[in-house]
Amino acid sequence: MKAFMIERYNDKGGGRITEAPDPQVGADDVLVRVHAASVNPLDFKIRDGGFKVILPYRLPLVLGNDLAGVVVEVGSDVTRFAVGDEVYARPDKDRIGTFAELIAIHQNDLAPKPATLTMAEAASLPLVALTSWQALVEKAQVQPGQKVLIHAGSGGVGTIALQLARQLGAHVATTAGAANADLVKELGADVVVDYRTQDFEEALDGYDVVLDTLGGETLEKSLRVLRPGGKVISIAGPPDADFARELGANLVLRQAMNALSLKTRRHAKRQGVTCSFLFMKADGDQLREITRLIDAGEIRPVVDRLFPFSQTREAMEYAEKGRAKAGKVVVTMV
């Protein structure tokens, strides 16, 4: 099969389409012919070696973290899918590689593709939709009437998180540029803070939940817009000891992650709030819940631009340099 691979870490201009062995299909695996895959910031971080301590991938490595496609083979123990099914997924973190013609995925990480979407639209969703679900439903347990701030509302995660927060009955604020104000309001934002001209810390107060997609100073300021007892869920770091335990990391790595997050946790404690790190996980059952919302018209994808597979490197460069106006960049295989 053809695949887009990197041969070494931290090679920003690297990556090339080359021949790779077809995936091996285990008893619980589903072999999918990929029709489309989307670009995520996680792809850049993996390429640059940002996760090599906690996710020690073997090089050369096929990049790509979500997809939509058609089932072409099933393992002997697969009961949930059949050849010819249209599916979408975020593969398990240990089995990435969606920038390829074929990928083998455990049946529990896969879900039927939303019937109302094209392959490209469906491929834009799994990672960002699962991130939004796990942050707002699983971790924050957002309730109707709560005040939720979602940073970067026109981004990949933001465009889906806004819609999900609205469905959960929250009062939603977001940060976005003026050019995207109408879009984020349409997606569910009640309050839009123009990050270029306004300081969200001065404009907002008394929030129950913040979904932080940016990290750094934004994370620190987010602690101060919460009410006492409020929560920040950050997908931008720093990683913490709970995440290390989820990974099954050794004691040294757990201590290192605990040290990385110590300053933020201290600041949170002084504010009477909590802060936790989320590294989303593959989950086919959660994707099925998301599919239900999509096919009911409650959540829709936002796709900025499509690139052919032959231009995967250009697609990554386009996304990494922030050229996308809103939503996701998608690579089409077929």
JOCORMO-V440857 format. One record per residue. RES is the residue in one letter. D_LAST is the distance of its C-alpha to the last C-alpha in Angstrom with 2 decimals. Layout:
# JOCORMO-V440857
((RES D_LAST) (RES D_LAST))
This chain:
# JOCORMO-V440857
((M 13.50) (K 12.40) (A 13.35) (F 14.76) (M 18.44) (I 21.81) (E 24.95) (R 27.62) (Y 28.33) (N 29.12) (D 27.27) (K 25.90) (G 24.57) (G 23.27) (G 20.10) (R 18.04) (I 15.06) (T 16.74) (E 16.94) (A 17.91) (P 19.33) (D 17.40) (P 18.65) (Q 21.87) (V 21.94) (G 25.21) (A 27.13) (D 25.89) (D 22.29) (V 19.07) (L 16.26) (V 12.87) (R 9.43) (V 7.87) (H 5.10) (A 7.18) (A 10.57) (S 13.50) (V 16.24) (N 19.75) (P 23.20) (L 23.42) (D 20.99) (F 23.53) (K 26.43) (I 25.20) (R 24.42) (D 27.91) (G 29.64) (G 30.71) (F 30.35) (K 31.20) (V 34.59) (I 33.38) (L 29.94) (P 30.70) (Y 27.32) (R 27.58) (L 26.29) (P 24.03) (L 21.70) (V 17.98) (L 17.71) (G 15.90) (N 17.59) (D 15.47) (L 12.21) (A 10.84) (G 9.39) (V 11.05) (V 14.24) (V 14.59) (E 18.11) (V 20.99) (G 24.11) (S 27.53) (D 28.63) (V 25.62) (T 26.92) (R 24.67) (F 21.37) (A 20.48) (V 17.77) (G 15.38) (D 16.09) (E 13.67) (V 14.73) (Y 14.83) (A 17.09) (R 18.83) (P 19.67) (D 23.31) (K 24.51) (D 25.32) (R 21.89) (I 19.46) (G 16.50) (T 13.22) (F 11.93) (A 11.00) (E 8.94) (L 11.73) (I 14.54) (A 17.76) (I 19.26) (H 22.70) (Q 22.79) (N 25.00) (D 22.46) (L 19.83) (A 19.96) (P 18.58) (K 16.06) (P 18.15) (A 18.18) (T 18.65) (L 15.55) (T 11.97) (M 9.44) (A 9.79) (E 13.50) (A 13.91) (A 12.47) (S 15.12) (L 17.91) (P 18.80) (L 20.68) (V 22.38) (A 23.18) (L 24.68) (T 26.56) (S 28.01) (W 28.96) (Q 30.60) (A 32.46) (L 33.73) (V 34.08) (E 34.72) (K 36.59) (A 38.13) (Q 38.60) (V 38.62) (Q 41.03) (P 41.57) (G 43.61) (Q 42.85) (K 42.04) (V 38.74) (L 37.68) (I 34.02) (H 33.58) (A 30.88) (G 30.00) (S 27.30) (G 25.40) (G 22.58) (V 25.14) (G 27.62) (T 25.68) (I 25.21) (A 28.65) (L 30.41) (Q 29.10) (L 29.95) (A 33.39) (R 34.10) (Q 33.32) (L 35.72) (G 38.40) (A 38.87) (H 40.26) (V 37.53) (A 37.94) (T 35.42) (T 35.44) (A 33.33) (G 33.84) (A 35.51) (A 32.46) (N 30.63) (A 33.76) (D 32.88) (L 29.39) (V 30.80) (K 33.63) (E 31.28) (L 29.46) (G 32.83) (A 34.98) (D 38.66) (V 39.67) (V 37.81) (V 39.32) (D 38.39) (Y 38.02) (R 38.98) (T 42.33) (Q 43.22) (D 43.92) (F 42.46) (E 45.26) (E 47.83) (A 46.03) (L 45.23) (D 47.44) (G 47.85) (Y 44.26) (D 43.57) (V 40.14) (V 38.19) (L 34.56) (D 34.53) (T 31.25) (L 33.02) (G 35.85) (G 38.83) (E 41.25) (T 39.17) (L 39.61) (E 43.33) (K 43.84) (S 41.93) (L 44.62) (R 47.17) (V 45.65) (L 45.82) (R 48.69) (P 50.66) (G 48.67) (G 45.32) (K 42.19) (V 39.71) (I 36.41) (S 34.85) (I 31.38) (A 32.43) (G 35.34) (P 37.72) (P 36.96) (D 39.96) (A 41.76) (D 40.22) (F 36.74) (A 38.20) (R 39.62) (E 36.32) (L 34.84) (G 37.83) (A 38.83) (N 42.14) (L 45.26) (V 44.97) (L 41.45) (R 42.55) (Q 45.53) (A 43.48) (M 41.13) (N 44.20) (A 45.73) (L 42.68) (S 42.84) (L 46.66) (K 47.26) (T 44.85) (R 46.29) (R 49.79) (H 49.00) (A 47.50) (K 50.60) (R 52.87) (Q 51.05) (G 51.30) (V 47.53) (T 44.89) (C 41.79) (S 39.15) (F 35.98) (L 32.73) (F 29.96) (M 27.64) (K 26.88) (A 24.20) (D 25.36) (G 23.60) (D 26.68) (Q 26.71) (L 23.06) (R 24.22) (E 26.97) (I 24.64) (T 22.45) (R 25.73) (L 26.47) (I 23.09) (D 23.32) (A 26.95) (G 26.01) (E 27.83) (I 25.04) (R 22.14) (P 19.47) (V 20.04) (V 17.10) (D 18.34) (R 15.49) (L 11.77) (F 10.98) (P 8.23) (F 8.22) (S 10.89) (Q 12.99) (T 13.19) (R 16.94) (E 17.37) (A 15.71) (M 18.22) (E 21.01) (Y 20.41) (A 20.62) (E 23.47) (K 25.56) (G 25.50) (R 24.01) (A 22.15) (K 24.49) (A 23.65) (G 21.23) (K 18.06) (V 15.69) (V 12.02) (V 9.42) (T 5.77) (M 3.81) (V 0.00))
